[in-house]
Amino acid sequence: MTKKVTNHVKVYTCKCCKKQLTTDSNGKLIELTPKYQDINSTLERIYENRLMRLKQKSLSSSIY
């Protein structure tokens, strides 16, 4: 595993041929094309923003 985009989407690199693969919406491995790189970066941004909001919400609720 090269990169964890979200809990369900990851990027893998083959040790032999160095080809990059990612998981699609069905959980199957597919080649990492520019289209899927864009999708993964958008998913990662949304996922990180969601985690930050949840963390801030839990911190603010624990203060009261």
C-alpha positions in Angstrom: 0.0 0.0 0.0 1.5 3.3 -1.1 -1.2 5.8 0.2 -4.4 5.7 2.2 -6.9 8.1 0.7 -9.8 7.2 3.0 -10.7 4.1 5.1 -12.0 2.4 1.9 -9.8 3.8 -0.9 -6.1 3.1 -1.1 -3.4 3.4 -3.7 -1.1 0.4 -4.3 2.2 0.1 -6.2 3.3 -3.2 -7.8 6.8 -4.2 -6.6 7.7 -5.8 -10.0 6.4 -3.3 -12.6 5.9 -0.2 -10.4 2.3 0.2 -11.8 0.0 2.1 -9.5 -3.5 0.7 -8.8 -6.4 2.1 -6.7 -9.7 0.7 -5.5 -12.8 1.7 -7.4 -16.3 2.2 -6.1 -16.9 -1.6 -6.1 -13.7 -2.3 -4.2 -11.9 -3.8 -7.2 -8.3 -2.8 -8.1 -8.0 -0.7 -11.2 -5.1 1.2 -12.9 -4.5 4.6 -11.4 -5.2 6.9 -14.4 -5.2 10.8 -14.2 -9.0 10.6 -13.9 -8.8 8.4 -10.8 -5.9 10.5 -9.4 -8.2 13.5 -9.5 -11.1 11.6 -7.9 -8.8 10.3 -5.2 -7.4 13.8 -4.4 -10.9 15.2 -4.2 -12.0 12.3 -1.9 -9.0 12.8 0.3 -9.7 16.5 0.7 -13.4 15.9 1.6 -12.4 13.1 4.0 -9.8 15.3 5.8 -12.2 18.2 6.1 -14.9 15.9 7.5 -12.4 14.5 10.1 -11.4 18.0 11.1 -15.0 19.1 11.6 -15.8 16.0 13.7 -12.7 16.5 15.8 -13.5 20.2 16.4 -17.1 19.3 17.2 -16.0 16.7 19.8 -13.6 19.1 21.3 -16.1 21.9 21.6 -18.7 19.5 23.1 -16.3 18.2 25.7 -15.5 21.7 26.9 -19.2 22.3 27.9 
